[in-house]
Amino acid sequence: MGPGGLYHSCKQLGVSHLQWTAAAPGTGLHTWDRFSKLPYPSDKAFLYDTFPDKFMWAVGTAAYSVEGAWEKDGKGKSIWDTFTRGGTRVSRGDVGSDSYHNIPGDLRALQQLGVSHYRFSLSWPRIFSNGTKESYNEKGVEYYKSLIRGLKKIKVQPIVTLYHWDLPDSLQTLFGGWSNSVMVELFREYADFCFKTFGSDVKFWITIDNPFAVAWHGYGTGVVAPGIKNDSVLPFRVGHNLLKAHAAAWHMYDDRYRSSQGGQVSMALASHWIKPSRTRQENRKACQCSLDFVLGWFARPLFVDGDYPPCMKRNLIHRLPTFTEAESLYVNGTADFFALSHGPALSFQLINESLRFGQTEALGLRMLLYWVGGEYNNPPIFVVESGWYGSGNTKTKDAKHMYYLKRFIMETLKAIRFDRINVIGYTAWSLLDGYEWYREYGIRRGLFFVDFNTADLKRKPKTSATFYSKLIEKNGFPQLPENQPAQGVFPCDFAWGVAANSIQVDTIPSQFADPSVYIWNVSGNGELKKVPGVRVPPMHRKYHCANYGSILQQVSDVHRMQVTHFQFSINWSSITPTGRVSDANETLLKYYHCFVSELRTVNVTPVVTLWQHTGKLSSLPAPMEAGGGWQSEETVQAFADYARLCFQRLGAHVKLWITLNEPNDEDLEYTVGHQLLRAHALAWHVYDTEFRRAQGGKASLVLHMDWVEPAFSFNREDSEPANRVLDFRVGWFADPIFGSGDYPGVMRTWLQQRNNTDLFSYHLPTFSDEDRLLVKGTYDFFAISHFTTSMVYDGVGDTYTFKDKLKVQLISDVTWIMSSRPNSPVVPWGLRKALNWVNSRYKGVPIYVMANGVQEDTASFKDSLRVYYFYNYINEALKAYTLDGVNLKGYFAYAFSDQRDPGFGMYGHVQEEVISKSSLAHYKDIIRNNGFLAPGTPQQHCPHAPVLLTKQPVVGFLSLIWKILMATTQARNAGIII
């Protein structure tokens, strides 16, 4: 028995006063605390699960938005018919989607969706043309009877809204509409007729839709009909009458129809969600107050105590009407379920910021559901309106609408499964494109596209409709095998690495360079203390690699990570400032040589990149840049000479070389890309012919390869835009080297077509026979850097992310976990798909993931997002290796340190101190297990390489002891007591 039934029973027993106590006042205030403490980011991850059995899947419309026929067959004028003919209104809902003349089309659309329920509204002036029963309109009533009969035939249950904003205009003219208490009795009379006429086939009734919008925006801001504004008291009087009118209708149903019809009645309450601008308790109380002003205004009288929220009473004082004891009792408990609307309704983006109380609006449906559950004692909640919208020129590809729908449904599922909220149904909004109130036809919210420029206004399913129908068919998002974490290990020779854009270079030896004298407090804490004014004479000895403190610190930090490989870039312009190897910087070369040799002493294989693409910042020697950059043949030849120099000086310790790192920048001119391919090929041939036999290393280049997924995957055509982007992004450099020796055919065809039709000048160079022979096959492995995934489709949605050259729109799925880096969501399965793309296109090529990481706040040493990121991305890499047969040779986490790669490092820094972040410990665990061992599985046995020892650190330590002893002797001779 719900609160309404309890009221009814008490009334029969003669009880004079009853308060339906829902929960302790302000219980919803705990919502912000709870959600701030949920585990991040795992709580944000997508939930694969299904909805409870008999969950109600619905779709909805509003009469004025879709019916049209505004003055046909005896229908009277509504306040919207009048409102849209005055002021600055440009268009009207006179025709809308023409549902009045197209019941079969609407029914077909409902059948295609497979919904169990259809929420629609009755037009009061279509039934009673002037608002009273004396103006009964038989043709209007027959329209709704026909619709309900049609729904019954296709086994779709109706959810009927009595009032969705279209008040008979005569009632506004005669009485001032909802500002007059006479409306209570008129609405009760109208409701009585509807219950009697349609109720035998209706099990769910909504009395009034979004009373907040009616009161606040209809009679306060004037944004919607009847367009009254600048009266600070009127909205609250209207709200009071709306509540009493609803209660009158509910009691009418409860008294006369519930026992025979067995239905339920509620009022649809709409709300935004709001988050604190700061974490202070007073900000959370302000959020609570904001929700009370929008949702609690009507929900508290219905579900709690028949009175307005204390926050409203404190703030409004004389403006807010007072419930008499009888009214309070009459209103309280008059809802059989909580009907909740959410999305881009008028309660979201409030227009008037005063109701935010200095806080921020957000789209948290899950949190709103939890707040409702807490605030109103976990009532059954029916989400009676939810969804998003597209622009007015959106056709059938409504990606934004579809993915927001997916997000809201997933949040509803989490509210049910994780939060134990009693959600009984979900209504996608809306069935059809129509007249969108104060936005007119400027947006589209339909799952079905309506072409308003054609006479028959045919309905065409959008991608959101296809998505919703598939979702209903599966009753949610069932767990699939590919979404399950994998267990298993990589091969014993798998390369576990860490990547850095560069290393710290300090070519001044730090060991033995300090002439100061220190006291060693042996009897105390063992600290060294500098003796002021005492210096020792300089020592003359040969420098060793151990002299460089910056090298030892970095090598020590790398060694502690337990990786087998370390990848970093060296700087061409610093090594050969003039571009000529005869002018090489010997000091810097010596430093790099020391760095790679010290890495080898701790059994870490150096992976050295010769040239790192740095976007608009040139990393070429200044003369090369001045001479035309990469477009000059001189630069290409100079790069080969520079590569030879590096192979000569460092190759004894470097077993993996990267010629070019991420040269495939989409903004790069194609002529520059062509020269970069030649430069890589020349360098590779230098290594292959002059150094490979002696040094035994391997060389290739690294291509940036973020994955691109089709935004829609309902037919084969949906994959074409994604394939096009991948050809331009990766195939551009990969096909000439790993494939045919030429650019992808898609690139040539597409650019030629663009040049012909759009008068662009996209010139893709042609490979001569000599260049093709030079470039093709110049690899020992395929290396990618991968960070994120985006989605793509043909069409224009957001001009900011529209790629004009390829005529594609890039978007993100709003259910993905977002990182702090713009347009870089965390999508682990994208790595597996990228690896499979490479493996299938370039059959069995050895692959290294040379950089993979996520940006996070540098101050966050408990970097939970990075922990989640590495675990899941490496797990997807394991699936590619064990399940898909990808020839994966190694994985490099990016990055080593925040000092060189801000926001990406596993080492952070506080002043001079190096801090290990949480992600480092988790990465070490994965390395230690060589993957992901199943519980109880014994450790994998791999032969370990022998530790390479060096005498240099020992010599350095003995020299340090000698230095301290000498300093001690001198100090004593100077009269210093130690």
Residue pairs with C-beta under 8 A, 6 or more apart in sequence:
1 9
2 264
2 333
2 335
2 336
2 337
2 379
3 20
3 303
3 332
3 333
3 334
3 335
3 336
4 250
4 254
4 265
4 333
4 334
4 335
4 336
5 254
5 336
6 18
6 20
6 333
7 18
7 20
7 254
7 329
7 332
7 333
7 334
8 254
8 255
10 18
16 329
17 325
17 329
18 329
18 332
18 333
19 305
19 306
19 328
19 332
20 303
20 304
20 305
20 306
20 332
20 333
21 304
21 305
21 377
22 303
22 304
22 375
22 376
22 377
22 379
23 304
23 374
23 375
23 376
23 377
25 304
25 310
26 288
26 375
27 374
27 375
28 288
28 291
28 371
28 372
28 374
28 375
29 284
29 285
29 288
30 374
31 367
31 370
31 371
31 374
32 275
32 276
32 284
32 287
33 284
34 370
35 364
35 367
35 370
36 279
39 864
40 864
40 865
41 817
41 826
41 864
41 865
41 868
42 868
43 418
44 817
45 817
45 868
46 410
46 477
46 815
46 816
47 410
47 413
47 414
47 417
47 418
47 477
48 477
48 478
48 479
48 480
48 483
49 413
49 417
49 476
49 477
49 478
49 479
50 474
50 475
50 476
50 477
50 478
51 413
51 416
51 475
51 476
52 416
55 424
55 425
55 426
55 475
56 116
56 117
56 157
56 382
56 424
56 425
56 426
57 114
57 115
57 116
57 117
57 425
57 426
57 472
58 115
58 116
58 117
58 118
58 119
58 159
58 384
58 425
58 426
58 427
58 428
59 110
59 113
59 115
59 118
59 119
59 427
59 428
59 429
59 430
59 431
59 447
59 468
60 118
60 119
60 120
60 159
60 384
60 385
60 427
60 428
60 429
60 430
60 431
61 97
61 99
61 119
61 120
61 121
61 430
61 431
61 432
61 434
62 120
62 121
62 161
62 164
62 165
62 166
62 209
62 430
62 434
63 120
63 121
63 122
63 123
63 126
63 164
63 166
64 78
64 80
64 93
64 96
64 123
64 164
64 165
64 166
64 435
65 93
65 96
65 97
65 430
65 432
65 434
65 435
65 436
65 437
66 96
66 97
66 98
66 99
66 430
66 431
66 432
66 434
66 435
67 96
67 97
67 98
67 99
67 100
67 123
67 126
68 93
68 94
68 95
68 96
68 97
68 98
68 99
68 100
68 101
69 75
69 95
69 98
69 100
69 101
70 77
70 78
70 81
70 92
70 93
70 94
70 95
71 77
71 81
72 100
73 137
73 139
73 140
73 143
74 129
74 137
74 138
74 139
74 140
75 123
75 125
75 126
75 129
75 137
75 140
76 125
76 126
76 128
76 129
76 130
76 131
76 135
76 137
76 168
76 169
76 170
77 125
77 168
77 169
77 170
78 123
78 124
78 125
78 166
78 167
78 168
78 169
78 225
79 165
79 166
79 167
79 168
79 169
79 172
79 177
79 225
79 226
80 93
80 165
80 166
80 225
81 92
81 94
81 169
82 169
82 172
82 225
82 226
83 89
83 224
83 225
83 226
83 227
84 91
84 92
84 93
84 225
85 92
86 227
87 227
89 440
90 440
91 435
91 440
91 441
92 435
93 434
93 435
95 452
95 457
96 434
96 435
97 432
97 433
97 434
97 446
97 450
97 457
97 459
98 457
99 105
99 106
99 432
100 143
102 457
102 459
103 143
103 146
103 147
103 150
104 150
105 458
105 459
106 147
106 431
106 432
106 459
107 150
107 151
107 153
107 154
108 459
109 431
109 432
109 447
109 448
109 459
109 461
109 465
110 118
110 151
110 154
110 156
110 431
111 154
112 461
112 465
112 469
113 431
113 447
113 465
113 468
113 469
113 472
114 469
114 472
114 473
115 156
115 472
116 156
116 157
116 472
117 156
117 157
117 158
117 159
117 204
117 425
117 427
118 151
118 156
118 157
118 158
118 159
118 431
119 158
119 159
119 160
119 161
119 204
119 206
119 384
119 385
119 427
120 147
120 158
120 159
120 160
120 161
121 160
121 161
121 162
121 163
121 164
121 166
121 206
121 209
122 144
122 160
122 161
122 162
122 194
122 198
123 140
123 166
124 131
124 162
124 163
124 166
124 167
124 168
124 190
125 131
125 166
125 167
125 168
125 169
126 137
126 140
126 143
127 136
127 137
127 140
127 141
127 144
127 190
127 193
127 194
128 134
128 135
128 136
128 137
128 168
128 190
128 193
129 135
129 137
129 140
129 168
130 168
130 170
130 171
131 167
131 168
131 170
131 171
131 186
131 190
132 186
132 189
133 189
133 190
133 193
136 193
141 197
144 198
145 197
145 198
147 158
148 158
148 198
148 201
148 202
151 157
151 158
151 201
152 201
157 203
157 204
158 198
158 201
158 202
158 204
159 202
159 204
159 205
159 206
159 384
159 427
160 194
160 198
160 202
160 204
160 205
160 206
161 205
161 206
161 207
161 208
161 209
161 268
162 187
162 190
162 191
162 194
162 205
162 206
162 207
162 208
162 249
163 187
163 207
163 208
163 209
164 209
165 209
165 210
165 213
165 214
165 218
165 224
165 225
165 437
166 225
167 177
167 178
167 225
167 226
171 177
171 183
171 186
172 226
175 182
175 183
177 183
177 218
177 219
177 226
177 238
178 214
178 215
178 218
178 219
178 238
178 241
178 242
178 245
179 219
179 234
179 237
179 238
179 241
180 241
181 241
181 244
183 241
183 245
184 241
184 244
184 245
184 248
185 248
187 207
187 245
187 248
187 249
188 245
188 248
188 249
188 252
191 207
191 248
191 249
191 252
191 253
192 249
192 252
192 256
195 205
195 252
195 253
195 256
195 257
195 261
196 256
196 257
199 205
199 253
199 257
199 261
199 263
200 261
202 261
202 263
203 261
203 262
203 263
203 264
204 263
204 264
204 266
204 382
205 253
205 263
205 264
205 265
205 266
206 265
206 266
206 267
206 268
206 339
206 384
207 245
207 246
207 249
207 250
207 265
207 266
207 267
208 214
208 242
208 245
208 246
208 267
208 268
209 268
209 270
209 341
209 385
210 268
210 269
210 270
210 341
210 345
210 346
210 347
211 239
211 242
211 243
211 246
211 267
211 269
211 297
211 298
212 239
212 269
212 270
212 271
212 294
212 295
212 297
212 298
212 346
212 347
213 224
213 270
213 345
213 346
213 347
214 224
214 238
214 242
215 235
215 236
215 238
215 239
215 242
216 235
216 239
216 346
216 352
217 223
217 224
217 346
217 351
217 438
218 224
218 225
218 226
218 227
218 228
218 238
219 226
219 228
219 231
219 234
219 235
219 238
220 228
220 229
220 231
220 232
220 234
220 235
220 352
221 229
221 351
221 352
222 228
222 229
222 230
223 346
223 351
223 438
224 346
224 437
224 438
228 234
232 319
233 319
236 316
236 319
236 320
236 321
237 321
239 297
239 298
240 321
242 298
243 298
243 301
243 302
243 331
244 327
244 330
244 331
246 267
246 302
246 331
246 334
247 330
247 331
247 334
249 265
250 265
250 334
250 335
251 330
251 334
253 261
253 263
253 265
254 265
257 263
264 336
264 337
265 334
265 335
265 336
266 335
266 336
266 337
266 338
266 339
266 382
267 298
267 302
267 334
267 335
267 339
268 339
268 340
268 341
268 384
268 385
269 295
269 298
269 299
269 338
269 339
269 340
269 341
270 294
270 295
270 340
270 341
270 342
270 345
270 346
270 347
270 385
271 291
271 294
271 295
271 340
271 341
271 342
271 347
271 368
272 294
272 342
272 347
272 348
272 349
272 350
272 361
272 362
273 342
273 361
273 362
273 363
273 364
273 365
273 367
273 368
273 371
274 287
274 290
274 291
274 356
274 359
274 360
274 361
274 362
275 287
275 359
275 360
275 361
275 362
275 364
276 283
276 284
276 286
276 287
276 359
276 360
277 283
277 358
277 359
277 360
283 358
283 359
286 357
286 358
286 359
287 357
287 359
288 311
289 309
289 311
289 315
289 357
290 355
290 356
290 357
290 359
291 371
292 300
292 309
292 311
292 312
293 309
293 311
293 312
293 315
293 355
294 347
294 350
294 355
295 372
296 308
296 309
296 311
296 312
296 375
297 308
297 309
297 312
299 338
299 372
299 375
299 376
300 307
300 308
300 309
301 307
301 308
301 323
301 328
301 331
301 332
302 331
302 332
302 333
302 334
302 335
303 333
303 335
303 338
303 376
303 377
303 379
304 332
304 375
304 376
305 328
305 332
306 323
306 327
306 328
306 329
306 330
306 331
306 332
306 333
307 313
307 323
307 328
308 320
308 323
312 320
313 320
323 331
335 379
337 379
337 380
337 381
337 382
337 424
338 372
338 376
338 379
338 380
338 381
338 382
339 382
339 384
340 368
340 369
340 372
340 381
340 382
340 383
340 384
341 347
341 383
341 384
341 385
341 386
342 348
342 365
342 368
342 383
342 385
342 386
342 408
343 385
343 386
343 387
343 388
343 404
343 408
343 429
344 388
344 389
344 443
344 445
345 385
346 437
346 438
348 361
348 363
349 361
350 356
350 361
363 404
363 407
363 408
364 411
365 383
365 386
365 407
365 408
365 411
365 412
365 415
366 411
366 412
366 414
366 415
366 419
369 381
369 383
369 411
369 412
369 415
369 419
369 421
369 423
370 415
370 419
370 421
372 379
372 381
372 421
373 379
373 381
373 415
373 419
373 421
373 422
378 420
378 421
378 422
379 422
380 422
380 423
380 424
381 421
381 422
381 423
381 424
382 423
382 424
382 425
382 427
383 412
383 423
383 425
383 426
383 427
384 425
384 427
385 427
385 429
386 405
386 408
386 409
386 412
386 426
386 427
386 428
386 429
387 401
387 404
387 405
387 408
387 428
387 429
387 430
387 445
388 400
388 401
388 404
388 405
388 408
388 445
389 400
389 401
389 436
389 443
389 444
389 445
390 398
390 400
390 401
390 443
390 444
390 445
390 797
391 442
391 443
391 444
391 797
392 441
392 442
392 443
392 444
394 401
394 444
394 449
394 462
394 797
395 449
395 462
395 795
396 449
396 460
396 461
396 462
396 463
397 462
397 463
397 711
397 712
397 793
397 794
397 795
398 444
398 462
398 463
398 464
399 463
399 711
399 712
399 791
399 793
399 797
399 809
399 811
400 797
400 798
400 811
401 444
401 445
401 462
401 464
402 462
402 463
402 464
402 467
402 712
403 811
403 812
403 813
403 814
403 815
404 814
405 428
405 464
405 467
405 468
406 467
406 471
406 813
406 814
406 815
407 814
407 815
409 426
409 471
409 476
410 477
410 815
412 423
412 426
413 476
413 477
415 421
415 423
416 422
416 423
428 447
428 464
428 468
429 445
430 445
430 446
430 447
431 446
431 447
431 448
432 446
432 447
432 448
432 450
432 459
433 444
433 445
433 446
433 448
433 449
433 450
433 452
434 445
434 446
434 450
435 441
436 442
436 443
436 444
436 445
441 452
446 462
447 461
447 462
447 464
447 465
447 468
448 459
448 460
448 461
448 462
448 465
449 459
449 460
449 461
449 462
450 457
450 458
450 459
451 457
451 458
451 460
463 711
463 712
463 714
466 712
466 714
471 477
482 829
482 879
483 829
485 872
485 875
485 932
486 875
486 878
486 879
486 882
486 883
486 932
487 932
487 933
487 934
487 937
488 878
488 882
488 931
488 932
489 929
489 930
489 931
489 932
489 933
489 940
490 878
490 881
490 888
490 930
490 931
492 930
492 940
492 942
492 943
494 888
494 889
494 890
494 891
494 930
495 564
495 565
495 605
495 848
495 889
495 890
495 891
495 892
496 562
496 563
496 564
496 565
496 890
496 891
496 927
497 563
497 564
497 565
497 566
497 567
497 607
497 850
497 890
497 891
497 892
497 893
498 558
498 561
498 563
498 565
498 566
498 567
498 892
498 893
498 894
498 895
498 896
498 906
499 566
499 567
499 568
499 785
499 850
499 851
499 853
499 892
499 893
499 894
499 895
499 896
500 566
500 567
500 568
500 569
500 894
500 895
500 896
500 897
500 900
500 901
501 568
501 569
501 612
501 895
501 900
501 901
502 568
502 569
502 570
502 571
502 612
502 900
503 554
503 568
503 595
503 900
504 550
504 554
504 899
504 900
505 550
505 574
505 588
505 591
506 548
506 549
506 550
506 591
507 548
507 587
507 588
507 590
507 591
509 543
509 547
509 548
509 549
510 547
510 548
510 549
510 550
511 546
511 547
511 548
511 549
511 956
511 960
512 539
512 541
512 547
512 959
512 960
512 963
513 547
515 535
515 536
515 537
515 538
516 530
516 531
516 534
516 535
516 536
517 530
517 531
517 534
517 535
517 536
517 967
517 970
517 971
518 528
518 529
518 530
518 531
518 964
518 967
519 528
519 529
519 531
519 971
519 976
519 978
520 526
520 527
520 528
520 964
520 968
520 978
521 527
521 528
521 529
522 978
531 971
531 976
534 967
534 970
534 971
534 974
534 976
536 963
536 966
536 967
536 970
539 963
541 959
544 952
544 955
544 956
545 551
545 593
545 594
545 597
545 598
545 952
546 552
546 598
546 952
546 953
546 955
546 956
547 956
548 591
548 594
548 595
551 591
551 594
551 595
551 598
552 598
552 953
553 914
554 595
555 595
555 598
555 599
555 601
555 602
555 604
557 896
557 897
557 907
557 914
558 566
558 599
558 602
558 604
558 896
559 602
559 604
560 916
561 896
561 906
561 920
561 923
561 924
561 927
562 924
562 927
562 928
563 604
563 927
564 603
564 604
564 605
565 604
565 605
565 606
565 607
565 656
565 890
565 892
566 599
566 604
566 605
566 606
566 607
566 896
567 606
567 607
567 608
567 609
567 656
567 658
567 850
567 851
567 892
568 606
568 607
568 608
568 609
568 896
569 608
569 609
569 610
569 611
569 612
569 658
569 661
570 592
570 608
570 609
570 610
570 646
571 619
572 610
572 611
572 619
572 620
572 621
572 639
572 642
573 618
573 619
573 620
573 621
573 622
574 585
574 588
575 584
575 585
575 588
575 589
575 592
575 642
575 645
575 646
576 583
576 584
576 585
576 621
576 638
576 642
576 645
577 583
577 585
577 621
577 622
578 621
578 622
578 623
579 620
579 621
579 623
579 624
579 634
579 635
579 638
579 642
580 638
580 641
581 641
581 642
581 644
581 645
584 645
589 645
589 649
589 650
592 649
592 650
593 649
593 650
593 653
595 606
596 606
596 608
596 650
596 653
596 654
597 653
599 605
599 606
599 653
600 606
600 653
600 948
601 948
601 949
601 950
601 952
602 948
603 945
603 947
603 948
605 655
605 656
606 650
606 653
606 654
606 655
606 656
607 654
607 655
607 656
607 657
607 658
607 850
607 892
608 646
608 650
608 654
608 656
608 657
608 658
609 658
609 659
609 660
609 661
609 702
610 639
610 642
610 643
610 646
610 657
610 658
610 659
610 660
610 683
611 619
611 639
611 659
611 660
611 661
612 619
612 661
612 662
613 619
613 660
613 661
613 662
613 663
613 665
615 665
618 625
618 629
620 629
620 630
620 635
621 638
624 632
624 634
624 635
624 638
627 634
627 635
628 634
628 635
629 635
629 672
630 636
630 672
630 675
630 676
630 679
631 671
631 672
631 675
632 675
633 675
635 675
635 679
636 675
636 678
636 679
636 682
637 682
639 679
639 682
639 683
640 679
640 682
640 683
640 686
643 659
643 682
643 683
643 686
643 687
644 686
644 690
647 657
647 686
647 687
647 690
647 691
647 695
648 691
651 687
651 691
651 694
651 695
651 697
652 695
654 695
654 697
655 695
655 696
655 697
655 698
656 697
656 698
656 699
657 687
657 697
657 698
657 699
657 700
658 699
658 700
658 701
658 702
658 783
658 850
659 679
659 680
659 683
659 684
659 699
659 700
659 701
660 676
660 679
660 680
660 701
660 702
661 701
661 702
661 785
661 850
662 702
662 703
662 704
662 785
663 673
663 676
663 680
663 701
663 703
663 733
664 673
664 703
664 704
664 729
664 730
664 732
664 733
665 704
666 728
666 729
668 676
670 762
670 763
670 764
670 765
671 763
671 765
673 732
673 733
674 765
676 733
677 733
677 736
677 737
677 775
678 771
678 774
678 775
680 701
680 737
680 775
680 778
681 737
681 774
681 775
681 778
682 774
683 699
684 699
684 700
684 778
684 779
685 774
685 778
687 697
687 699
688 699
688 778
691 697
698 780
698 781
699 779
699 780
700 779
700 780
700 781
700 782
700 783
701 733
701 737
701 779
701 783
702 783
702 784
702 785
702 850
702 851
703 730
703 733
703 734
703 782
703 783
703 784
703 785
704 729
704 784
704 785
704 786
705 729
705 730
705 784
705 785
705 786
705 834
705 838
706 729
706 786
706 787
706 788
706 789
706 790
706 830
706 834
707 786
707 788
707 789
707 790
707 827
707 830
707 831
707 833
707 834
707 837
708 722
708 725
708 726
708 729
708 789
708 790
708 791
708 792
709 722
709 789
709 790
709 791
709 792
709 830
709 833
710 718
710 719
710 721
710 722
710 791
710 792
710 793
711 718
711 791
711 792
711 793
711 809
711 811
712 718
712 793
713 719
718 793
720 794
721 792
721 793
721 794
721 806
721 808
722 792
723 746
724 746
724 750
724 806
724 808
725 792
725 803
725 806
725 808
726 837
727 744
727 746
727 747
728 744
728 746
728 747
728 750
728 805
728 806
730 837
730 838
731 739
731 743
731 744
731 746
731 747
731 841
732 743
732 744
732 747
734 782
734 838
734 841
734 842
735 741
735 742
735 743
735 744
736 742
736 743
736 767
736 772
736 775
736 776
737 775
737 776
737 777
737 778
737 779
738 779
738 782
738 841
738 842
738 845
739 841
739 842
740 776
741 767
741 772
741 773
741 775
741 776
742 767
742 772
743 764
743 767
747 764
748 764
750 806
751 762
751 763
751 764
754 760
754 762
754 805
755 761
755 762
755 763
760 805
762 805
767 775
779 845
780 846
781 845
781 846
781 847
781 848
781 889
782 838
782 842
782 845
782 846
782 847
782 848
783 847
783 848
783 849
783 850
784 834
784 835
784 838
784 847
784 848
784 849
784 850
785 849
785 850
785 851
785 852
785 894
786 830
786 831
786 834
786 849
786 851
786 852
787 824
787 851
787 852
787 853
787 854
787 894
788 819
788 823
788 824
788 825
788 826
788 827
788 830
789 816
789 825
789 827
789 829
789 830
789 833
790 810
790 811
790 812
790 823
791 810
791 811
791 812
791 813
792 808
792 809
792 810
792 811
793 808
793 809
793 811
794 807
794 808
794 809
795 809
796 802
796 809
797 809
797 811
798 809
798 811
801 809
801 810
801 811
801 823
802 808
802 809
802 810
803 809
803 810
810 823
812 818
812 823
812 825
813 825
813 827
816 825
816 826
816 827
817 825
817 826
817 865
817 868
818 824
818 825
818 826
819 825
819 826
819 854
819 855
819 856
819 865
820 855
820 856
820 857
820 903
821 854
821 855
821 903
824 854
824 855
826 854
826 865
826 868
826 869
826 872
828 869
828 872
828 873
828 875
828 876
829 876
830 876
831 849
831 852
831 873
831 876
831 877
831 880
832 876
832 877
832 879
832 880
832 884
835 847
835 849
835 877
835 880
835 884
835 886
835 888
836 880
836 884
836 886
838 845
838 847
838 886
839 845
839 847
839 880
839 884
839 885
839 886
839 887
844 887
845 887
846 887
846 889
847 886
847 887
847 888
847 889
848 888
848 889
848 890
848 891
848 892
849 877
849 888
849 890
849 891
849 892
850 890
850 892
851 892
851 894
851 895
852 870
852 873
852 891
852 892
852 893
852 894
853 866
853 869
853 870
853 893
853 894
853 895
853 904
854 865
854 866
854 869
854 904
855 903
855 904
856 863
856 865
856 866
856 903
856 904
857 903
858 898
858 902
858 903
858 905
858 908
859 908
860 917
861 908
861 915
861 916
861 917
861 918
862 917
862 918
863 906
863 917
863 918
863 919
864 918
866 906
866 917
866 918
866 919
867 918
867 919
867 922
869 919
870 893
870 919
870 922
870 923
870 926
871 922
871 926
874 891
874 926
874 931
874 932
875 932
877 888
877 891
878 931
878 932
880 886
880 888
881 888
893 906
893 923
894 901
894 904
895 901
895 904
895 905
895 906
896 905
896 906
896 907
897 905
897 906
897 907
897 908
897 909
897 914
898 904
898 905
898 907
898 908
898 909
899 905
899 907
899 909
905 917
906 916
906 917
906 919
906 920
906 923
907 914
907 915
907 916
907 917
907 920
908 914
908 915
908 917
909 915
926 932
929 939
929 940
930 940
930 942
931 940
933 939
933 940
968 978
971 978
972 978
